């Protein structure tokens, strides 16, 4: 997807303290024609957040609006599944518009990118944390040797790299940390990243799903076939590249669709890419509030995302009502898909599946 189509920034909502930082000024200079609107809080912007009239303008707001803020909480959170730790976010929100994304649940009725300008503070917090960890003495499923930090929990780092140098700054930081590596999942192919000096301490996870389904629910992302082909390029450039089979959405033809995807992946990957491949398998969790929002801008997606006949409700720790596939049936789905992966792509180690 062309950069200009994804981001046509016309208005930048900025906290004054973000504009005082070098990164904030750099970002404003990238869009000299954009109006800069001062805001007290990057979370509470009435024109963007909490205004239900914005729902039909969901994608347009993502294209035209950008928020500049300062990240206050610099906590590194333990994880143990995708990574050992979740890093403080350098951004929140996304210019893409995947219909199942969990981030909008926290941000009201629109979800443009918020970039945090205090990247130096974030980097120092991560460096201190990694230094305190010392050597990783016991291998685990995150990585056998290095502590893994996920830097992209609340956005897509490949898109963020179009907006600022925050992501490259962290790649450079981890390049020089002897005991740690960073990781992020992405649905966007950014060729500029192929030239970065990462020192082998960056793990990129390309998210994949059947292409026909992705056209409906992976809105504004790179085509699935393009993501697959990019795996080879990034491996050749020295990156560690895994895949996220995520989210797995159960439809009438879901297993045959996944078989087709896996066969295409097998035919696309080079021997070098296959030799280092591993996967995370994550089945869909949806959200009642996001379901209502989606009905206002993309109701077709809800035909596959909102399936009361297959799903059960669960109240999350933050009080949101989520839906997921019923536990007994989901266990069978997981076995079916992992067996398919083992049959078609036996070289692809499954790091975890849930």
C-alpha positions in Angstrom: 0.0 0.0 0.0 1.3 3.4 -0.9 2.4 5.5 2.0 0.5 8.6 0.8 -2.7 6.6 0.7 -2.2 5.3 4.3 -1.3 8.7 5.8 -2.4 12.1 4.6 -2.0 14.0 7.9 -4.0 17.2 8.0 -4.3 17.8 11.7 -1.9 17.0 14.5 -3.2 17.1 18.0 -0.3 17.7 20.3 0.5 18.0 24.0 2.7 21.1 24.4 5.4 19.1 26.2 5.6 16.8 23.1 6.3 19.8 20.9 9.2 20.8 23.2 11.0 17.5 22.5 13.2 16.9 19.4 11.1 13.9 18.2 7.9 16.0 18.4 9.3 18.8 16.4 10.7 16.3 13.8 7.2 14.8 13.3 5.5 18.2 12.9 8.2 19.1 10.3 7.3 16.0 8.3 3.8 17.4 7.7 4.4 21.2 7.3 0.9 21.7 5.9 -0.9 20.1 8.9 -2.8 22.2 11.4 -1.4 21.7 14.9 -4.0 21.7 17.7 -2.8 21.9 21.3 -4.4 19.4 23.7 -4.0 18.8 27.4 -4.2 15.0 27.3 -3.5 12.6 24.4 -6.2 10.3 25.7 -9.0 12.8 26.1 -9.5 14.6 22.8 -13.3 15.3 22.4 -13.1 15.6 18.6 -11.6 12.1 18.4 -12.4 10.0 21.4 -15.9 9.2 22.7 -17.8 10.9 19.9 -20.1 8.3 18.3 -20.7 10.5 15.3 -17.1 9.6 14.3 -17.9 6.0 13.6 -18.7 6.4 9.9 -15.4 8.4 9.5 -13.3 5.6 11.1 -10.8 5.2 8.3 -10.7 8.8 7.3 -9.7 9.9 10.8 -6.9 7.3 10.8 -5.7 8.8 7.5 -5.8 12.4 8.4 -5.3 12.7 12.1 -2.1 12.2 14.2 -1.7 12.7 17.9 1.6 13.6 19.6 1.9 12.8 23.3 4.3 12.1 26.1 4.3 8.6 27.6 4.0 8.8 31.4 4.0 5.2 32.5 7.3 3.6 31.6 6.6 0.2 33.2 8.0 -2.9 31.7 5.4 -5.7 32.1 6.1 -9.4 32.3 4.6 -11.5 29.6 6.0 -15.0 29.1 3.9 -15.9 26.0 4.9 -13.9 22.9 7.8 -12.3 24.7 9.4 -12.3 28.1 8.4 -8.6 28.6 6.1 -6.0 27.1 7.9 -2.7 26.6 6.4 0.7 27.3 4.7 1.7 24.0 6.2 4.2 21.7 2.8 4.6 20.1 -0.9 3.8 20.5 -3.3 3.2 17.7 -2.8 2.5 14.1 -3.3 3.9 10.6 -4.6 0.5 9.5 -8.1 -0.6 10.5 -8.3 -4.3 11.3 -11.9 -4.9 12.3 -11.0 -7.1 15.3 -8.2 -4.8 16.8 -8.4 -4.6 20.6 -6.8 -1.1 20.9 -9.9 0.9 19.9 -11.8 -0.7 22.9 -9.8 1.7 25.1 -10.0 4.8 22.8 -13.6 5.5 22.1 -14.9 6.0 18.6 -11.7 6.6 16.7 -8.2 5.2 16.8 -5.6 7.2 14.9 -1.9 6.8 15.7 -0.6 8.5 18.9 3.2 8.8 18.8 5.0 9.4 22.0 7.8 12.0 21.6 9.8 11.1 24.8 11.6 8.2 23.0 14.8 8.9 24.9 13.1 8.3 28.3 11.5 5.1 26.9 14.8 3.8 25.6 16.6 4.6 28.9 13.9 2.7 30.9 14.3 -0.3 28.6 18.1 -0.3 28.8 18.0 -0.1 32.6 15.5 -3.0 32.7 17.5 -5.2 30.3 20.7 -4.5 32.2 19.1 -5.5 35.5 18.0 -8.8 34.0 21.5 -9.9 33.3 22.1 -13.1 31.4 19.2 -15.4 30.5 20.3 -18.6 32.3 17.4 -20.9 31.3 15.9 -21.2 27.8 12.2 -20.8 27.4 9.7 -20.7 24.5 10.2 -17.0 24.0 13.9 -17.5 23.2 16.6 -19.9 24.2 19.3 -17.3 24.8 18.0 -13.7 24.9 15.4 -11.8 26.9 12.6 -10.8 24.4 10.8 -7.4 24.6 7.7 -6.8 22.6 7.7 -3.2 21.5 4.5 -3.2 19.5 1.7 -4.1 21.8 -0.5 -1.2 21.0 0.2 -0.4 17.3 2.0 -1.6 14.2 5.7 -0.7 14.3 6.2 -1.0 10.5 3.6 1.8 10.0 5.0 3.7 13.0 8.3 3.7 11.2 6.7 5.8 8.4 5.9 8.5 10.9 9.0 8.8 13.1 12.3 7.2 13.9 11.1 5.8 17.2 11.1 2.2 16.1 14.5 2.5 14.4 15.9 4.1 17.6 14.8 1.0 19.6 16.2 -1.4 17.0 19.5 0.4 17.3 19.3 0.3 21.1 18.7 -3.5 21.2 21.4 -4.1 18.6 23.8 -3.1 21.3 22.2 -4.9 24.2 24.1 -8.2 24.6 21.4 -10.0 26.5 18.1 -8.9 24.8 16.2 -8.6 21.6 13.1 -6.8 20.5 10.0 -8.2 18.8 6.9 -6.9 17.1 4.0 -8.2 15.0 3.1 -6.5 11.8 0.6 -6.5 8.9 2.5 -3.9 6.8 5.5 -4.4 4.6 7.9 -1.5 5.0 10.9 -2.0 2.7 12.9 0.8 4.3 13.4 -1.4 7.3 15.5 -3.8 5.2 18.4 -1.4 5.4 18.4 -0.9 9.2 21.4 -2.0 11.3 19.7 -4.4 13.7 22.6 -6.7 14.6 20.3 -9.8 14.6 18.5 -8.6 17.7 15.1 -7.9 16.1 12.4 -10.5 15.6 9.6 -9.5 13.2 6.4 -11.5 13.3 4.3 -11.2 10.1 0.7 -11.8 10.8 -1.0 -14.1 8.3 -4.6 -15.3 7.7 -6.4 -16.6 4.6 -6.3 -14.0 1.9 -10.0 -13.9 1.2 -10.9 -13.3 4.8 -8.1 -10.7 5.1 -9.6 -8.6 2.4 -12.7 -8.2 4.6 -11.2 -7.8 8.1 -7.6 -6.7 7.6 -8.6 -3.3 6.3 -5.8 -1.0 4.9 -3.1 -3.6 5.4 -0.5 -5.1 3.0 -1.9 -8.0 1.1 -1.2 -11.4 2.6 0.8 -12.6 -0.4 3.0 -9.5 0.0 3.6 -10.2 3.7 4.6 -13.8 2.8 7.1 -12.7 0.1 8.6 -10.2 2.5 9.6 -12.9 5.0 12.3 -14.0 2.5 13.5 -10.5 2.1 13.8 -9.8 5.8 15.5 -13.1 6.5 18.0 -12.3 3.8 18.5 -8.9 5.5 19.5 -10.8 8.7 16.3 -10.4 10.7 14.8 -13.2 12.6 11.3 -13.6 11.1 8.4 -15.6 12.6 4.7 -15.7 11.7 1.6 -15.0 13.7 -1.3 -17.1 12.5 -3.7 -14.6 13.9 -6.4 -14.1 14.5 -7.8 -17.5 13.5 -11.4 -16.9 12.6 -13.8 -19.9 12.4 -16.0 -19.9 9.3 -17.7 -22.7 7.4 -14.6 -23.2 5.3 -11.9 -22.2 7.7 -9.8 -25.3 7.6 -9.7 -25.6 3.8 -8.8 -21.8 3.7 -6.0 -22.4 6.1 -4.7 -25.3 4.1 -4.6 -23.1 1.0 -2.7 -20.4 3.0 -0.2 -22.9 4.4 0.5 -24.4 1.0 1.1 -21.0 -0.5 3.4 -20.2 2.4 5.3 -23.4 1.9 5.7 -22.6 -1.8 6.8 -19.0 -1.2 9.4 -19.4 1.5 13.1 -20.0 0.8 15.0 -22.7 2.6 16.7 -20.1 4.8 13.3 -18.7 5.8 11.9 -22.1 6.6 15.0 -23.1 8.7 14.4 -20.3 11.2 10.6 -20.2 11.1 8.4 -20.4 14.2 4.7 -19.5 14.7 2.2 -18.2 17.2 -1.3 -19.4 16.7 -4.0 -17.1 18.2 -7.7 -17.6 17.8 -10.1 -14.7 17.7 -11.2 -12.8 20.8 -13.8 -10.2 20.0 -15.4 -7.5 22.1 -19.0 -6.4 22.5 -18.3 -2.7 22.5 -16.1 -3.0 19.3 -18.9 -5.0 17.7 -21.2 -2.1 18.1 -18.7 0.3 16.7 -18.0 -1.9 13.7 -21.7 -2.1 12.9 -21.5 1.6 12.2 -18.6 1.5 9.7 -18.0 -2.1 8.6 -21.0 -4.3 9.3 -19.9 -7.0 6.8 -17.0 -7.9 9.0 -19.3 -8.7 11.9 -20.8 -11.6 9.9 -17.6 -13.6 10.7 -16.4 -11.8 13.8 -19.6 -11.9 15.9 -20.8 -15.5 16.0 -23.1 -16.0 19.1 -23.7 -19.6 17.8 -20.0 -20.4 18.3 -18.8 -18.0 21.0 -19.2 -17.5 24.8 -18.8 -14.3 26.8 -16.0 -13.6 29.2 -15.6 -10.4 31.3 -12.0 -9.3 31.1 -9.9 -8.0 34.0 -10.6 -4.5 32.9 -14.3 -5.0 32.9 -14.9 -5.3 29.1 -17.2 -8.0 27.8 -15.2 -10.1 25.4 -16.4 -13.1 23.3 -14.3 -16.1 22.4 -14.9 -19.5 20.9 -16.5 -21.9 23.4 -13.8 -23.6 25.3 -14.6 -27.2 24.4 -15.0 -26.5 20.7 -11.9 -24.2 20.7 -9.7 -27.0 22.0 -10.7 -29.1 19.0 -10.1 -26.1 16.6 -6.6 -25.7 18.0 -5.8 -29.4 17.5 -7.2 -29.3 13.9 -5.1 -26.3 12.9 -1.9 -27.3 14.6 -2.1 -30.7 13.0 -2.6 -29.1 9.6 0.5 -26.9 10.2 2.6 -30.0 11.3 1.5 -31.8 8.1 2.1 -29.1 5.5 4.9 -27.1 7.2 6.6 -29.4 9.6 9.6 -27.1 9.8 7.4 -24.4 11.4 7.8 -24.7 15.1 4.6 -23.7 17.0 5.7 -21.6 19.9 2.3 -21.6 21.4 -1.4 -21.9 20.3 -4.5 -20.7 22.1 
